Amino acid sequence: MTAVLRPPRTAAWSIGAPRLLAPSATPCPAVDLPRLLGLLDTVHLRGRGGAGVLTADRLRAVAAAGDRRTAVVLNAVESEPASAKDRTLLQLNPHLVLDGALAVAGALGARSVTVAAKDRAALTCVDAAIRVRPDARGVRLHLTSGAYVEGEAR
């Protein structure tokens, strides 16, 4: 299937040079919340949970709560039995995953970032990426049992 994308209605904006095909251990440029929300609104990024809520709407809800205890949890537990997308992304491009988590954490002023996964090999790849990135030294890794991880923007 081929998707045809219409040009954005707003001026193009990015968080820096493309990093998907050329992962980098260099820190991702800082991004403030209004710019991040604008980008997310433009691309209509949705969570892959049951509700399919727009990511920008979730971030707005977290920011509106004004809780100084905000933490970013990257749920890579992969509760879908036949799916391997999370572990594949963590293993093949952990820097891209860290870019996204750290961009969101920075924009929200989060106090911590945790990557949760049930696949030890995937977390090993993320750990190796963390070790070469000064901006990711505070990221924590959590090996789960594989049970469903849930969360709510409160």
URWOSUL-V902875 format. One record per residue. N is the residue number from 0. SS is DSSP state (@ for helix, = for strand, . for the rest). PHI is phi in whole degrees, 0 to 359 (* if undefined). NEAR is the number of other C-alpha atoms within 8 Angstrom. Layout:
{{N,SS,PHI,NEAR} {N,SS,PHI,NEAR}}
//
This chain:
{{0,.,*,2} {1,.,247,3} {2,.,257,4} {3,.,253,4} {4,.,261,4} {5,.,281,4} {6,.,299,4} {7,.,297,7} {8,.,282,4} {9,.,251,5} {10,.,299,5} {11,.,294,5} {12,.,214,5} {13,.,219,6} {14,.,265,8} {15,.,136,6} {16,.,298,5} {17,.,305,6} {18,.,240,8} {19,.,296,7} {20,.,269,5} {21,.,229,6} {22,.,302,9} {23,.,228,7} {24,.,273,8} {25,.,281,5} {26,.,300,9} {27,.,288,8} {28,.,302,6} {29,.,296,8} {30,.,224,10} {31,.,270,8} {32,@,299,9} {33,@,301,6} {34,@,291,8} {35,@,296,11} {36,@,297,11} {37,@,298,8} {38,@,294,10} {39,@,295,11} {40,@,296,9} {41,@,295,8} {42,@,267,6} {43,.,56,9} {44,.,294,9} {45,=,240,8} {46,.,293,9} {47,.,264,6} {48,.,287,6} {49,.,301,4} {50,.,274,6} {51,.,61,8} {52,.,290,9} {53,=,299,10} {54,@,301,11} {55,@,300,11} {56,@,294,8} {57,@,297,10} {58,@,295,10} {59,@,298,9} {60,@,296,10} {61,@,295,13} {62,@,297,9} {63,@,293,6} {64,@,293,7} {65,.,64,6} {66,.,279,7} {67,.,286,7} {68,.,265,6} {69,.,303,11} {70,=,228,10} {71,=,259,11} {72,=,244,8} {73,=,270,9} {74,=,275,9} {75,=,245,10} {76,.,286,14} {77,.,60,14} {78,.,284,7} {79,.,284,5} {80,.,304,5} {81,.,265,4} {82,.,261,7} {83,.,228,7} {84,@,294,7} {85,@,295,10} {86,@,294,12} {87,@,296,9} {88,@,295,10} {89,@,296,13} {90,@,281,12} {91,@,271,6} {92,.,212,10} {93,@,297,12} {94,@,293,11} {95,@,295,10} {96,@,297,10} {97,@,295,9} {98,@,306,10} {99,@,295,8} {100,@,297,11} {101,@,288,10} {102,@,296,11} {103,@,295,11} {104,@,299,14} {105,@,295,11} {106,@,295,12} {107,@,271,11} {108,.,70,8} {109,.,294,13} {110,.,274,9} {111,=,204,11} {112,=,229,15} {113,=,233,12} {114,=,256,13} {115,=,251,13} {116,=,208,16} {117,.,261,11} {118,.,259,9} {119,@,299,8} {120,@,296,7} {121,@,296,12} {122,@,293,14} {123,@,296,8} {124,@,294,11} {125,@,293,12} {126,@,300,9} {127,@,298,8} {128,@,293,11} {129,@,299,11} {130,@,296,9} {131,.,256,7} {132,.,244,11} {133,@,298,8} {134,@,283,6} {135,@,249,10} {136,.,300,8} {137,.,271,7} {138,.,289,10} {139,=,259,8} {140,=,246,9} {141,=,225,8} {142,=,274,10} {143,.,260,9} {144,.,280,5} {145,.,100,9} {146,.,293,7} {147,.,300,6} {148,.,258,6} {149,.,233,4} {150,.,200,4} {151,.,215,4} {152,.,283,6} {153,.,238,5}}
//
